[in-house]
Every structure is written in structure tokens, then in C-alpha cells.
Amino acid sequence: MLTTDVARALRSSLAMAGAWSLCLLTGNPWAVIMAAPAAQNVALLDVRGDYRARAAILLVLTAVLACSAWAGAMAGNHLITAVLAIGVLAMLAGCWRYLSGDYGPNFALASGLFFLLAMSEPGDWSHAWHLMAATCLGGLGGILVQLAGWFFRPQHAVRHAVAETWVAASDLVTAMRSETDDGKPTVQQVPEKEGALRATVDRTLHVIATTMGQRSESLAAHLDDTTQLAARLATRTTALHTAMETLRSRDDFKSVGPSFDSALRSLASALRSGALTVITHRPEQLMALDVRIRRAGDLLQVLDTRLQSLALQDEEVLQARQMLAMVSELLPTVQLTLRETVDHGTPQSGFALRLPDLSGMSMRSLGAWVNPPAQFDWTLVRYTFRVAAVLMVAVAIHQWFQIPRGHWIAFTALVVLQPDYGATRQKLGQRLFGTLAGSTVGSLLLWVKMPAAGFILCASVMAFCFAYFVRRRYGYAVFFVTLMIVLMTESMIPVHLDFTVERLLATLAGGMLSLAAAFLLWPKWEQSQAPRYVAAALRANRNYLESVVEHFGKGDRFTGAAVLAKRTVERANSQAVASLQRLLSEPSKRRGDVEQIAALTTYNQRLTRAITVLGQHLNHRAGDPLAIPHAYVTSITETMEGLAKSLESGVPSPKDSWQKTAPPANISPDDAMVYRQLATVVTEIDAMALAAGATT
């Protein structure tokens, strides 16, 4: 990652330790409980966009945390006000999630944490304002830590977003490589990386459109082209990988496999070098990129020679060589475009005297991080009401029975509860393991007599480990953050064994409450949703195929509507894969025929890749129209629509509903290759139809 886990962890650790130390040095140890977590949460957040937008996001987060702390301190005095306030907070958290997919979950979780922390120490107006001030000052300290990093590592924010696209493309190409001893590809990660690339490209194009002003139209157009180029190279490499898959069963493929793997490795390295060139725009980095591009081109030429030696007139080999040639012909464009990137910017120095992207205030830029989904998500609405109900019950239990450390019941529920049952159950296991282990170890550490500096050092190490593992191993991250919170909240008071027992019981109660709520309160089981996601993806594939065929009739390249259709089907495929993952996490009695859904999802992804290979033939024969008979295409697309309807209704289509049409006779070799790829598309549809009727 360009924004490394280590850099994020260092920010988090430094901010937390600095806030804690400052509270002790100023004689305000009571403020540690609010100031240190506030600094840590603000410094932890990875923000995108220009520096105005970044500063605005961090300031809003600080304000949200401070207001949550004030509300928690004031509402915690009475049961009714506490229950009503946490309900309102949960509804606001749902709004945050709706308004911003990137930052909303962070805002929702952090605001809940600070409300509950302050609620555990209720007081009068004066006390509430003091907690609010401590939170606000801690947040400002976290902003200072973020700001210091911007000066030492200045970034052109939009360039950074563009570079993320090149890294995502590199990750996709890396996933295509053969990494096992028997030479079989590890294809399990390819769909995941395809979805990640699609999401990254969409996010980057949004950043470019909302951040770059009219005075930067030329640079904005260039960065847009640079983003599209990374996606185009990844698409052509995917088509090459799909074409090569048809050759893997051949006995003579062993002479080709190592060359293909080396070419993919070299392409992935060149893409990452392209990301560095986009960010640094240094001539020396461009020279390194030129070397890697040249090596990739040489290895692709070697691979072409190996393919040529297999069978000169073999259609499968000819198609693979065509896909290979289209990847190779794009490499000079990569060099030219990234050379323009260097010309568009001044090379960065180690320390910047001013921050870039600070001229020309733009409300559109400042509000770019607010990006609600195009369609209203009722799943999020049900989830918001579910969270509100659970938190209100948890706080009522805590307040009514005056349970010591009972706020951990509500906070555990807030963290564990997810929009679907499967994710909630998975999160619960990780949360319980991390919290129970962290609480136990943390309580043992509290028995060790250490000076305040020792506690700060230990807590800062825990903060570092939490930030490092939070995106890698959530269970480990929970373990470390629990240790951090235990050291932070209870290092100033006498230690008793009941602290650990109470915290463990509260965590267990919150987890069980969340699991029961996910099962009982307005659940939406994926069994009924998954076929619809597959049907939507299949319809997107139908539109994709129709767009590609239309381009053949016009003699156009793989551009315009075909590219837009490809983006649509990739998003639909990502939603279908996510639905399958949720389905696999649900109770076995609620899954239905999960094997059928898994097969349909996989076949649909293969169908997309087959159409992509077909689309790449457009580039090879640009200016040479091919009028594919309407009856031939209609027989395919009508079958796809019928299959989509059968998935939605649950009623299988008749076995003899597909009236296949033969391709025209006496066609040229190039035309024959197109029809052969169309036959591959038909084969994938046949496989989907068979899978869809497997239970009938």
C-alpha cells in the first residue's frame, strides 16, 4: 500500500502517547481517558483528497467526537436520557454510514466509543464541558500529527489517488501468476483483485472530477487518462490470462508456463513503478520505469516465441498471441503517458516549504468525501434501527442494574453488530477472542508496578500494533486495542481482580446480545437475495455482450460504451461475490443451495472474462467492421435474459428453450476467431444454465 500500515501505526502511536504525556505534564490525569483516544482516532484515519478536504474531514471528526463526549457525560446521569441519547446517536451513526462509505463507519464507531466512555463518568455541565474540551484538544493533537506528516512527505492528493489505481492493477496482475509447484494458477484471488481494481478506479475518477478545478483542466484530463491507462492495461492482461487458460491442459504448455509467469511478474513490477512515477514525478524514477517496461516487453516477446513454437495454425494459440500483442502494443503508451506525468509536475524534495493543493477554495472539493450511494439501501436502514435497538437495551441494562463497566456491553455490541448475521457471527468470534485475551493480559500488566512512563510506552506499543493489524488480522487488532484501553483507563486507579471479571462478562453479554439481534431483529437472509445479485450480474453481462457486438458492427475499438458496460458488469460481479460471502457465513439451515450460488457466481465471472477477450479482438481489427447476424446474437442474449428471470423467480427455464444458431459459413480466419470466442461465451452460458437447473 502507498499509505503504509507502518506509517499509519506510527501516527496513531505518537498521537496517543503525546496526548497522554501532555495530560500528565499539565497536571490533568483525568483528561487522559478522553484526550488520548481522541488523538489516536484522529491520527489513525487515512484521508484522501486535497489538503483542504483532508483538514475539513479531520476537523469534522474532532467535532463529532467532542460533541459525543459532551452528550455522553450529560445523558449518563439518568436512565431515560441515556437510553434516548444512545438511540439518537445510533441513528446519526447510520446517517454517517450513508453519507460516506469511506469515512462514515469510522465516524459512527468512534462517536459511539466516546459517548460510552463519557457516559461511564457522568457529571454536571462543568464536567461535561471539561470532557468535551479534553476530547477536542486530543483531536487537534491528532490533526497536528497528521499535518506534520504532510510536510515531511508532501503528496499531490490526486496523484496519490491515481497511483493507487496502478497499485491495484499490479495486485491484479500478481494474482494471475502461478505460485504453486504444479504450475496451477492461484485464481481464487483474481475475482477479489478485479473488484478491488474496479472500486479503486471508480474512487479515483470521483476524486479527479471533484477536486481538480477549471484552472487545472489539462492536468485533470491527463490524470484521468493515466487512470484509464492502468485499467486498460489490466483489462488486456486479464484477457491474455483468460486466453492462456485454454492452453494449460496441453502437454506442451510446460514450455510456456515459466515464460508466462515471468512476464506477469515483470508487468506487475512495471505497474508498481508506474505508481511511484505518478507520485514522485521524478526523472530518475521514470528511468527506472523505462527499464522495467523494456524488460516486460522483452519477456512478452519471449513468451510470444514460445507460443509460436506450439502450433502456428492453432486457433487457441493464435488468439493467445493476439491478446499478447495487444498487451505489448500498450507498453509504449505507458511510457509516453508517464513521461508526460513527469513533465506536468515539479519533482518533490524531501521537505516542502508549502503544502500543494491549497489554492482556490472549492466547496465541491471540500464536500467530495460526502458520496451517498445512488440507490437508497434499505439494508442500511434495517441495520441502523437494529443497532439503535440493541444499544438502547444495552445502556438500559447498564444503567438499571448499575453494572460496573457496563458500558462495555454497549460498545461490544456496537463493534460486533454488522448489517448481516454472517458477518456479525464472524466479528463476534474475533471480538471475543481479542477482548478476552486483551483484558486478561491487560489486567495482569496492571498488577506490575510501573511508572507512568512505562504505562505510556506499553500503551503506545499497543496502539501501534492495533493500527498495524486492523486491516490485516482483526482478531489481533482487537487484542491490542483492548490492552491499550485497559492500560489507558485503569492505570490511574487501584487494581482489583473484579475489574477483569466484570469486563469479560460485559463483553460476553454484548456479543450475545448482538448475535441475538442479528438473528431476530428484521433479518434479511441472503438466501433470497443471492440469486437476484447473480441475475443482475448476468443481465450486466448481456448488456456488455450487446455493446461489444455493436462495436464489431461499427469497426470501433474497445472504447466508449463497451468500456462503460464492462465497468457496470464488474460492479455487479463484485456485489454477487459479496453476497456469496455473506451467504457462506449464515447458519447452514438458512443457506439454501449454496453450492449452486457459488457455481453460478463463478461461471458468471468466467463469462465476463470471455466477453472481455471477445472485446479485445475489436482493437486487433479496428476499422474492419464485422456484421454478426442479429439472429445469432439474439439467441444468446435471449437465453441470458431467460436465465436471469429463472434465477429471480426460482422457476427453471425449459431445457429446450435455447435455439442455437450456427455461425456463417465461408468466413475469413480473423472472423472465425471472433466466432470461436463467441462459442466460448456460449459454453459459459451453457454451464450457467446447467448449474441453474441442477436442483430441478
ZAMARGU-4260 file (C-alpha; in steps of 0.2 Angstrom, whole numbers, plus 5000, padded with zeros to 4 digits):
<rodrens>
0) 5000/5000/5000 | 5006/5018/4996 | 4999/5024/5013 | 5008/5010/5023 | 5002/5001/5038
5) 5018/5006/5047 | 5016/5024/5044 | 4998/5024/5050 | 5003/5014/5065 | 5017/5027/5069
10) 5005/5041/5068 | 4992/5033/5079 | 5006/5028/5092 | 5014/5045/5093 | 4997/5055/5094
15) 4991/5044/5108 | 5007/5044/5118 | 5009/5063/5115 | 4992/5067/5122 | 4994/5056/5137
20) 5010/5063/5141 | 5004/5081/5139 | 4989/5077/5151 | 5001/5071/5164 | 5013/5086/5162
25) 4999/5099/5164 | 4993/5091/5179 | 4976/5084/5171 | 4977/5065/5173 | 4958/5064/5172
30) 4959/5070/5154 | 4969/5055/5148 | 4953/5044/5146 | 4946/5057/5133 | 4961/5066/5125
35) 4972/5051/5121 | 4959/5040/5112 | 4954/5056/5103 | 4971/5060/5097 | 4974/5041/5092
40) 4957/5040/5082 | 4960/5056/5073 | 4979/5052/5068 | 4973/5034/5063 | 4961/5040/5050
45) 4968/5038/5032 | 4961/5053/5022 | 4961/5057/5004 | 4958/5072/4993 | 4967/5088/4993
50) 4973/5096/5009 | 4958/5107/5012 | 4947/5092/5011 | 4958/5082/5022 | 4959/5096/5035
55) 4940/5098/5034 | 4937/5079/5037 | 4948/5078/5052 | 4940/5094/5060 | 4923/5087/5057
60) 4929/5070/5066 | 4936/5080/5080 | 4920/5090/5082 | 4909/5074/5081 | 4920/5066/5095
65) 4919/5081/5106 | 4900/5083/5105 | 4898/5064/5108 | 4908/5065/5124 | 4898/5080/5130
70) 4882/5071/5126 | 4888/5055/5135 | 4893/5065/5151 | 4876/5074/5151 | 4865/5059/5147
75) 4873/5047/5159 | 4865/5055/5174 | 4848/5047/5171 | 4842/5031/5163 | 4829/5038/5152
80) 4841/5052/5145 | 4855/5039/5142 | 4844/5027/5133 | 4836/5040/5122 | 4853/5048/5118
85) 4861/5032/5113 | 4846/5029/5102 | 4849/5046/5093 | 4867/5043/5092 | 4864/5026/5083
90) 4853/5035/5071 | 4866/5048/5067 | 4879/5034/5065 | 4868/5027/5052 | 4867/5044/5043
95) 4886/5044/5043 | 4887/5027/5035 | 4875/5033/5022 | 4883/5049/5018 | 4901/5042/5016
100) 4906/5025/5013 | 4924/5029/5015 | 4924/5038/5032 | 4906/5035/5039 | 4910/5019/5048
105) 4925/5027/5057 | 4914/5042/5062 | 4900/5030/5068 | 4911/5019/5078 | 4922/5032/5086
110) 4907/5043/5091 | 4899/5028/5100 | 4915/5025/5109 | 4917/5042/5116 | 4898/5043/5120
115) 4900/5027/5131 | 4917/5032/5138 | 4909/5049/5144 | 4893/5041/5150 | 4903/5030/5162
120) 4909/5046/5170 | 4893/5057/5171 | 4893/5074/5179 | 4886/5091/5178 | 4888/5104/5165
125) 4905/5109/5170 | 4911/5091/5170 | 4903/5088/5153 | 4912/5104/5146 | 4929/5098/5153
130) 4927/5081/5144 | 4922/5089/5128 | 4937/5101/5129 | 4949/5086/5133 | 4942/5077/5118
135) 4943/5092/5107 | 4961/5096/5112 | 4966/5077/5109 | 4958/5078/5092 | 4968/5094/5087
140) 4984/5085/5093 | 4980/5071/5081 | 4977/5083/5067 | 4995/5091/5071 | 5002/5074/5069
145) 4994/5071/5053 | 4999/5089/5047 | 5017/5085/5052 | 5017/5070/5040 | 5010/5081/5026
150) 5025/5092/5027 | 5038/5079/5028 | 5030/5068/5015 | 5021/5080/5004 | 5009/5072/4992
155) 4999/5078/4977 | 4982/5071/4983 | 4975/5067/4966 | 4991/5060/4960 | 4991/5049/4975
160) 4974/5043/4971 | 4979/5039/4953 | 4994/5029/4959 | 4983/5019/4970 | 4975/5013/4954
165) 4991/5007/4947 | 4995/4998/4963 | 4978/4989/4962 | 4982/4985/4944 | 4998/4977/4949
170) 4990/4967/4963 | 4978/4960/4950 | 4992/4955/4938 | 5001/4947/4953 | 4986/4937/4957
175) 4986/4929/4940 | 5003/4922/4942 | 5007/4903/4945 | 5013/4901/4963 | 5011/4883/4966
180) 5024/4869/4962 | 5012/4860/4950 | 5011/4876/4940 | 4992/4879/4943 | 4987/4897/4945
185) 4980/4903/4961 | 4964/4910/4954 | 4955/4912/4970 | 4961/4930/4972 | 4958/4936/4954
190) 4940/4940/4957 | 4944/4949/4973 | 4958/4959/4965 | 4946/4963/4950 | 4933/4970/4962
195) 4947/4980/4971 | 4953/4987/4955 | 4936/4992/4949 | 4932/5001/4966 | 4949/5010/4966
200) 4946/5016/4948 | 4929/5022/4952 | 4935/5031/4968 | 4950/5039/4958 | 4939/5046/4944
205) 4927/5053/4958 | 4942/5062/4966 | 4948/5069/4950 | 4931/5075/4945 | 4928/5084/4962
210) 4945/5090/4966 | 4953/5097/4950 | 4947/5115/4946 | 4945/5123/4930 | 4962/5130/4931
215) 4969/5113/4931 | 4959/5106/4916 | 4974/5100/4907 | 4981/5091/4922 | 4964/5083/4926
220) 4962/5077/4909 | 4980/5069/4910 | 4977/5061/4926 | 4961/5054/4920 | 4969/5047/4905
225) 4983/5040/4917 | 4970/5031/4927 | 4961/5024/4912 | 4978/5018/4905 | 4981/5007/4921
230) 4964/5000/4920 | 4966/4996/4901 | 4982/4988/4904 | 4975/4977/4917 | 4960/4973/4906
235) 4971/4967/4892 | 4982/4957/4904 | 4966/4949/4911 | 4961/4944/4893 | 4978/4937/4890
240) 4977/4927/4906 | 4960/4920/4901 | 4966/4916/4883 | 4981/4907/4891 | 4970/4896/4902
245) 4963/4887/4887 | 4981/4881/4884 | 4985/4875/4901 | 4978/4857/4898 | 4990/4855/4883
250) 5005/4844/4886 | 5017/4856/4878 | 5011/4871/4889 | 5025/4866/4901 | 5037/4875/4889
255) 5027/4891/4890 | 5021/4892/4908 | 5038/4899/4916 | 5039/4912/4902 | 5021/4917/4906
260) 5024/4918/4924 | 5040/4929/4922 | 5030/4941/4910 | 5017/4943/4923 | 5029/4946/4937
265) 5038/4959/4926 | 5022/4968/4921 | 5017/4969/4940 | 5033/4977/4944 | 5031/4989/4930
270) 5014/4994/4936 | 5021/4997/4953 | 5035/5008/4946 | 5022/5017/4937 | 5013/5021/4953
275) 5029/5028/4960 | 5032/5039/4945 | 5015/5046/4946 | 5018/5051/4964 | 5036/5057/4964
280) 5036/5063/4945 | 5055/5062/4946 | 5065/5059/4930 | 5076/5046/4939 | 5060/5036/4943
285) 5055/5037/4925 | 5071/5030/4920 | 5068/5015/4932 | 5051/5013/4924 | 5058/5013/4907
290) 5070/4999/4912 | 5055/4989/4919 | 5044/4992/4904 | 5058/4987/4892 | 5060/4971/4902
295) 5042/4967/4902 | 5042/4970/4883 | 5056/4958/4881 | 5048/4944/4892 | 5032/4946/4882
300) 5042/4944/4866 | 5050/4928/4873 | 5033/4922/4878 | 5027/4925/4860 | 5041/4915/4853
305) 5037/4901/4865 | 5018/4901/4859 | 5023/4902/4841 | 5033/4886/4843 | 5017/4876/4850
310) 5007/4876/4834 | 5007/4890/4821 | 4989/4887/4814 | 4981/4883/4831 | 4966/4895/4834
315) 4969/4894/4853 | 4987/4899/4851 | 4983/4912/4838 | 4971/4920/4850 | 4983/4920/4864
320) 4996/4928/4853 | 4984/4942/4848 | 4980/4945/4866 | 4998/4946/4870 | 5002/4958/4855
325) 4988/4970/4862 | 4997/4970/4879 | 5014/4973/4871 | 5007/4987/4860 | 5001/4996/4875
330) 5018/4997/4884 | 5025/5012/4873 | 5009/5021/4878 | 5013/5018/4896 | 5030/5026/4894
335) 5023/5041/4884 | 5009/5045/4897 | 5020/5043/4912 | 5034/5054/4904 | 5020/5067/4902
340) 5017/5065/4921 | 5034/5070/4924 | 5033/5085/4913 | 5017/5090/4922 | 5025/5091/4939
345) 5039/5098/4949 | 5050/5084/4957 | 5047/5083/4975 | 5060/5087/4988 | 5062/5079/5005
350) 5054/5094/5014 | 5041/5105/5007 | 5040/5124/5012 | 5022/5124/5007 | 5008/5111/5005
355) 5001/5108/4987 | 4983/5109/4983 | 4979/5124/4994 | 4975/5137/4981 | 4957/5141/4975
360) 4944/5136/4988 | 4931/5124/4981 | 4915/5119/4990 | 4914/5104/4978 | 4932/5099/4983
365) 4928/5101/5002 | 4912/5090/5000 | 4919/5077/4989 | 4920/5065/5004 | 4901/5065/5006
370) 4896/5052/4992 | 4880/5043/4997 | 4875/5029/4986 | 4865/5032/4970 | 4851/5020/4976
375) 4844/5020/4994 | 4850/5005/5003 | 4836/4998/5014 | 4848/4985/5022 | 4857/5000/5030
380) 4840/5007/5036 | 4837/4990/5045 | 4854/4989/5051 | 4853/5007/5059 | 4837/5003/5068
385) 4844/4986/5074 | 4859/4995/5081 | 4849/5008/5089 | 4838/4995/5097 | 4852/4985/5104
390) 4862/4999/5110 | 4846/5006/5119 | 4844/4989/5128 | 4862/4988/5132 | 4863/5005/5140
395) 4846/5002/5149 | 4853/4986/5157 | 4869/4995/5162 | 4860/5010/5170 | 4846/5000/5178
400) 4857/4987/5186 | 4871/4999/5189 | 4883/4986/5181 | 4902/4991/5184 | 4910/4994/5167
405) 4893/4990/5159 | 4897/5002/5145 | 4907/4988/5138 | 4891/4979/5134 | 4885/4993/5123
410) 4902/4996/5115 | 4905/4977/5111 | 4888/4977/5103 | 4892/4992/5093 | 4908/4984/5086
415) 4901/4967/5084 | 4884/4970/5076 | 4885/4970/5057 | 4872/4973/5043 | 4870/4954/5041
420) 4870/4939/5053 | 4885/4930/5045 | 4897/4945/5047 | 4891/4948/5065 | 4895/4930/5069
425) 4912/4931/5062 | 4915/4948/5070 | 4909/4941/5087 | 4922/4927/5087 | 4936/4938/5083
430) 4930/4951/5095 | 4928/4939/5110 | 4945/4931/5107 | 4953/4948/5106 | 4944/4956/5120
435) 4945/4941/5132 | 4964/4939/5129 | 4967/4958/5129 | 4958/4960/5145 | 4966/4946/5154
440) 4984/4951/5149 | 4980/4970/5152 | 4974/4966/5170 | 4990/4956/5173 | 5000/4971/5167
445) 4991/4982/5179 | 4997/4972/5193 | 5015/4976/5188 | 5021/4992/5197 | 5027/5003/5183
450) 5030/5022/5182 | 5018/5032/5172 | 5031/5032/5158 | 5031/5013/5157 | 5012/5013/5155
455) 5013/5026/5141 | 5026/5016/5132 | 5016/5000/5134 | 5000/5008/5128 | 5009/5017/5113
460) 5016/5000/5108 | 4998/4993/5109 | 4992/5007/5099 | 5005/5004/5085 | 5001/4985/5084
465) 4982/4989/5084 | 4984/5001/5069 | 4996/4989/5060 | 4984/4974/5062 | 4967/4982/5060
470) 4967/4979/5041 | 4977/4963/5042 | 4971/4952/5056 | 4956/4959/5065 | 4957/4947/5080
475) 4975/4953/5084 | 4970/4971/5082 | 4956/4969/5095 | 4968/4960/5107 | 4980/4975/5106
480) 4967/4989/5107 | 4959/4981/5122 | 4976/4981/5130 | 4978/4999/5126 | 4961/5004/5133
485) 4964/4994/5149 | 4981/5002/5152 | 4974/5019/5147 | 4958/5019/5158 | 4963/5010/5173
490) 4982/5014/5176 | 4977/5028/5187 | 4966/5018/5199 | 4969/5003/5211 | 4969/4986/5203
495) 4957/4973/5208 | 4953/4956/5201 | 4934/4960/5199 | 4939/4973/5185 | 4944/4959/5174
500) 4929/4948/5178 | 4917/4962/5175 | 4925/4967/5159 | 4925/4949/5152 | 4906/4947/5157
505) 4901/4963/5149 | 4910/4959/5133 | 4902/4942/5133 | 4885/4949/5136 | 4887/4962/5122
510) 4892/4949/5110 | 4877/4938/5114 | 4865/4952/5113 | 4872/4957/5096 | 4871/4939/5089
515) 4853/4938/5095 | 4848/4954/5087 | 4856/4950/5071 | 4845/4934/5071 | 4829/4941/5077
520) 4828/4959/5073 | 4822/4962/5055 | 4835/4950/5047 | 4837/4949/5028 | 4843/4932/5024
525) 4855/4931/5009 | 4847/4915/5003 | 4833/4926/4995 | 4845/4939/4989 | 4859/4930/4981
530) 4850/4924/4966 | 4845/4942/4962 | 4863/4948/4963 | 4868/4934/4951 | 4854/4938/4939
535) 4858/4957/4940 | 4876/4952/4935 | 4870/4941/4921 | 4860/4955/4914 | 4875/4966/4915
540) 4885/4953/4905 | 4871/4953/4892 | 4872/4972/4890 | 4891/4970/4889 | 4890/4957/4876
545) 4877/4968/4866 | 4889/4983/4867 | 4904/4973/4861 | 4894/4966/4846 | 4888/4983/4842
550) 4906/4989/4841 | 4910/4975/4829 | 4897/4981/4818 | 4904/4998/4818 | 4923/4993/4817
555) 4926/5003/4833 | 4940/4999/4845 | 4936/4993/4863 | 4931/5010/4869 | 4916/5021/4874
560) 4900/5011/4878 | 4909/4995/4878 | 4921/5001/4892 | 4906/5008/4902 | 4897/4991/4900
565) 4912/4982/4907 | 4913/4994/4922 | 4895/4990/4926 | 4897/4971/4925 | 4912/4972/4936
570) 4902/4981/4949 | 4888/4969/4948 | 4901/4954/4949 | 4908/4962/4965 | 4891/4963/4973
575) 4887/4945/4968 | 4903/4939/4976 | 4900/4949/4992 | 4883/4941/4993 | 4890/4924/4991
580) 4902/4928/5005 | 4888/4933/5016 | 4878/4918/5012 | 4893/4907/5017 | 4893/4915/5034
585) 4875/4912/5038 | 4868/4897/5048 | 4868/4881/5037 | 4849/4880/5038 | 4847/4897/5030
590) 4859/4895/5016 | 4849/4885/5004 | 4858/4878/4989 | 4874/4887/4992 | 4884/4876/4980
595) 4873/4882/4966 | 4875/4900/4970 | 4894/4898/4971 | 4894/4889/4954 | 4883/4902/4946
600) 4894/4916/4953 | 4910/4908/4947 | 4903/4905/4929 | 4896/4922/4928 | 4914/4929/4932
605) 4921/4917/4918 | 4908/4924/4906 | 4913/4942/4909 | 4931/4937/4906 | 4926/4928/4890
610) 4917/4943/4884 | 4932/4954/4888 | 4943/4943/4877 | 4930/4945/4863 | 4930/4963/4866
615) 4949/4964/4864 | 4948/4957/4846 | 4940/4974/4842 | 4957/4983/4844 | 4965/4970/4833
620) 4953/4973/4819 | 4949/4992/4821 | 4942/4999/4805 | 4936/4982/4799 | 4918/4980/4803
625) 4910/4963/4806 | 4892/4962/4804 | 4887/4947/4816 | 4870/4941/4811 | 4856/4948/4823
630) 4848/4930/4825 | 4865/4923/4831 | 4867/4936/4844 | 4848/4937/4849 | 4848/4918/4853
635) 4862/4921/4865 | 4855/4937/4874 | 4838/4930/4875 | 4844/4914/4883 | 4854/4925/4896
640) 4838/4935/4900 | 4828/4920/4902 | 4841/4913/4914 | 4841/4929/4924 | 4822/4928/4925
645) 4823/4910/4931 | 4835/4914/4944 | 4824/4928/4951 | 4808/4918/4950 | 4816/4901/4956
650) 4807/4893/4941 | 4820/4885/4929 | 4818/4889/4911 | 4814/4874/4899 | 4828/4863/4894
655) 4824/4866/4875 | 4822/4885/4876 | 4839/4889/4868 | 4838/4888/4849 | 4856/4890/4845
660) 4861/4897/4828 | 4876/4891/4818 | 4889/4904/4813 | 4890/4909/4795 | 4900/4898/4783
665) 4915/4903/4772 | 4922/4917/4783 | 4939/4923/4785 | 4952/4917/4798 | 4950/4933/4808
670) 4931/4932/4808 | 4932/4913/4813 | 4942/4918/4828 | 4928/4930/4833 | 4915/4917/4831
675) 4926/4905/4841 | 4927/4916/4855 | 4908/4919/4854 | 4907/4900/4855 | 4917/4901/4871
680) 4904/4913/4878 | 4890/4901/4873 | 4899/4887/4883 | 4900/4898/4899 | 4881/4901/4897
685) 4878/4883/4895 | 4887/4880/4911 | 4877/4893/4920 | 4861/4885/4913 | 4866/4868/4919
690) 4870/4875/4936 | 4854/4884/4937 | 4844/4869/4934 | 4854/4857/4945 | 4841/4857/4958
695) 4826/4855/4947
</rodrens>
